[in-house]
């Protein structure tokens, strides 16, 4: 059985992590079950921004800097990228990254978040071509259903 990997942002699996006015529903987005039906293994990006907010409560104002946040991001993404790279070296197919536009902390359009910039940078450093897909915010249900077919066609799965 082929190991097909798609990295997905945490809000796709957990809409509850978003502010109520940014959620598309309860639980995971519907594309999750469709991807699983296609035999795609989902590797989630942790909710790094929320984790850092919780961590920040335990550090002093002097310790909280933009550099500290960047290091925190990298410390969480390096193991994820290393896991994906190891699986690719063992024969897996890397399909790319899927994000949800309503999650400002893990999106690329219209403005890339620091988390996504670092994620792409880490894959680039490993010479990994990184296809990118984003589920737009406030899609009507019929367009949400078309997302999976677009992804499947573009990925040839």
N, C-alpha and C positions, 0 to 999 in steps of 0.2 A: 504494500500500500504506500502510495506517495505521500510524503510529508510536505504539505503546502502551508506556508506560514504567512499570516497577515498580522502585522502589528496594528493594534487598535487603541484608541485613546480611552481612558477610564470612563468617561461620560457615556460612551456608547453602551457599555455594560451596566452602568449605574446612573440612571437619570436622576436619582435622588441626590446625587452629589452636586447638582446644578441648582441655582435659585429657581423657585417654583415657576416664575414667569418665563424661564428659558427651556423648560422641559417639554419634550414631545409626547410624554406619557409616563407611565409607571414602569419600573423595571428596565430591562435592556431595550434598545431599539429593535424593531422587527427584523432588521437586516441580520442580526446575530443568528437567529434560527435558520435563515436562508443560507448564510455562510457555512454553518455547521452541516446543513443538508448537502452542501456541495463538497464536503470533506475538507474544509479549510480549518486549520488549527489557528486559533486566535491567541496572540501574545499581547496582553494588555500593558499599556504604559500606566504606571501607578499615578494616583492623584497627587503628584509631587507638590503642587502649589498648596493644597490643603494640608498635606503632611508637614510642609515647611511652616505654615501658619501655627500649627500645633507645637512644633519644635521650637519656634521663635519665642513662645511663652516662657521657655526655660533658659533663654540666653539674655545677656545684657544688651542694652542699646548699642554699646561699643562693639559688641560681637556681630550685631546685625548690620551687614553692609551688602551692597549689590554683589560684591565679590563672594561673600559668604553664601548668598543665594545661588550664584552660578556654580560654586563648588558643590552645593547640595544637589542641584539638578544633575550635574555630571556624575556624582556618586551614586545616584539612582539609575541613571541611564546606561552607564558603562556595563554593568552586569547584564542588563537586558540585551544590549547590542552584542555583547560577547556570547550570550546564549544563542541568539539568532545566527551569528557567524559560525559557531560550532556546529549547529544543526545543518547549516548550508554546506559546510565542509564534509559533513557526513551524508550528503545527498539530498537534503531538503531543498525545496524551491521557495525562494523569498518572493512574495507577491507584492510587497510594498507596505504602505502605511495608510490607514483609514482614520479620519478624524471627524468630529462633529462640530460644525460651525458655531453652534450656540455656546460652546465651551471656550471662552476667551483665553483660558490658561493653556489650552492644547489645540490651537487651530493655526492655520496658515493664512487663510483669507479672512478679512482684508489686510490684516496685519499679523505677521508671524509672532507667536509667543516665544519667549526665551527657551521654553522647554522644547518646542518643535525645532527651533534653530539648532539647539545642541544635539537633538536626536539626528537630524539630517547631517550635521557636521560629523558626528561619530560614525555614521554609516559611510559617509564620504571618505573618511580617513581609512576605512577598511576596504576602500575601492568597491563599494557596493552600490550599484545602480538602484535608486530608491523611487519606484513609482509612488505617486501620491493621489489619494482620493479623499474628497471631503463631502460629507453629507451636509447640505445647506440647512440653515435654521428655518423653521416654519414651513416645511414642505407639506403640501397636501398629501393625504394618505396614498392617493394613486401614484403620485410622483415618488414617494418613499418606496413603494413597491417596485418602481422601475430602476431604482438605484442598484439593486442586486443584479439585475440583468445587465446593466451597463458595466458593472464591475466584472461580472462573469465573462462577458464578451471581450472586454479589453484585456483580461488576464488569460483568456483562452481556457477557462475551466468549465 
